[in-house]
Amino acid sequence: MMNNSLVMYDEDYRKLLAIIQRLVQDATAKGVFLVDTNGQMVADAGEMEGIDTTSLASLTAGNIAASSGLAKIIGEEEFPTHFHQGQRDNLFITLVANRIILVVVFDERSSLGLVRLRVKKAGVQVAQIFEEIRKKAEQEQASGGGSPFSEITDDDIDNLFSE
């Protein structure tokens, strides 16, 4: 798994949000979440008010990491998709471009087949956006843009907090 940090600009976030909002509709899902492999929530959409998204994100990333370890033990490279069936709600989890985890929560209004079909399309779109983000980051580094904090010195910080 890649754990490189990338800067996501508002336009990138809006594109991702549009994709997962559309996925909620197309898959008749209760909620869709994008989580990075470090366990940070990237975006969410749907009718999942009141859910602890911080816990969902970290547990999802842990689930992917644990499954990756299990896969390696039996000689597989990865288990890219996971399905958890509950009494009321189900989870479909997939790893996209080894960078982002797509989580879909759905109930009896939908089916696993429909969710898998819609996630396949959305996953390709999400992967494309993250590839664009990666390319932008490479271009910024090549042009010397780098981090917006690269020009800040310890003296600048000291001056900022001095009285």
N, C-alpha and C positions, 0 to 999 in steps of 0.2 A: 504494500500500500504506500502511496505517496503521502507524505505529511508536510510538504512544502506549503508555507503560508503564501497566500496570494491576496492582493488588494482587490476588493470588489467595489466597483463604483456603483452609484445609484442606478444608472442605466442598466447595468448587468443585473442588479437585484430585481429591478422592475421586469426584465425579460424572464428571469427565473420565476418570479411570482405569477406572471401571466401563464406560464406553462403549467404550474401546479394548480392554479385556479381552474384552468381548462381541464386538467386531469380529474379534479374533484367532480366536475360536471360529467365528463365523458365516461368515467368509471363508476358513476353514482356512488362516490365515496363519501364517508363522513369527514375525513380529513386527510391531508397530504402534508408531509414534512420533508424538508431537505436538511440533512445533518452532515457535518463534515466528519471525517474519520477520527478527529480528535474529540468528538463528542459535543461540538458546538452547534446550536441551532442556526441554520442559515436562513430558512424561510418556512412559513407554514400557511396553509389555506384550509378553509372548510368550517364546519360547525362544531369544532372541538373545544368550546369555551370551558374554562375551568380545569383543563388538563395541565399537569405539571410538565411543561415542555422541556425544562432543564433536565429533569430526571429521564424523560423519554429520550432526549438526545444522547445523554451519557450512557444509558443502558443499551440503546441501539448500537452505539459505537462499540461498546463492550461485547455485545452479541456478535457483531461482525468480526471483531478481533478474536474472540474465542472460537468462532466457526472457522476462521482462517487457520488457527492452530490445529483444530481437528482435521481439517482438510489435508494439511501437510503431513500429519501423522499417518494418514491412510494413502498418501501418495498423490493427492489431488493438489492442484495449485490454489484453488479457491472454491468456495461455495458461494456463488454470486447472488443467489436468490434464497429467500427464507419465507416460509409461510407458517403462521401461528393461528390456529383455529380456536376460538373461544365459544362460549355459549351464546353471547350476544354479538360480539364484535370479533373481527379477524384482522390480522396484520399481514401485509405483504411487504417484504423488505428486499431491496435490491441495491447492489453496489454498482455505481455508475462511474466509469472511467477511472476506477481505483482511487477515487478522490472524494466522492460524495455519496451519501446513502439516501435513497429515496424510500420513504415509508408511507404506505397507504393503509388507512384504517377504514374498513368497510363492514357492512352488516348484511342482513338478508335481502336488502334492496338490490344488491349487486351479486356478482358471482366471481369466483376465482378466475375463470376463463376470461371474463370481460376485463377484470383488473389487470391480468397478465398482458393482454393484448394492448390495452391503453398505456400501461407502464412501458412497454417496449418502445412505443413511439415517443413518449415523453422523455424516456431515458436517453434516446439519441439526441433530442433537442437540448437537454441539460448538458450532455457531454460536449456538444458543439459550443455552448456558451462558455463552459469552463476551458475549452481549448482556446477560445478567443481571449479569455482573461489571462491565460498563461502566455499567449503571444504578446499581449499588451505589456505584461510584466517584463518579458524578455526585451522588448523594444525600449522600454523605459530604462532598463539597466544598461543596455547597449548605448543609449544616448546620454548616459550619465545622470538620468533622472533619479533612479534608485528610490530610496525611501524618502518621504517628505521630512523625516527627522535627521537625515544624514548630515545636514549642515549645522545642526544645533550642537553647541559645545557645552562642556561642563560649566564654563564661565557664564554662558548665556542662561543656564538654569539657575546658577547661583545669583546672578543679577535679577532674575525674575522674582526670586523669593527673598531677596535681601530687603531690608527696611530702609 
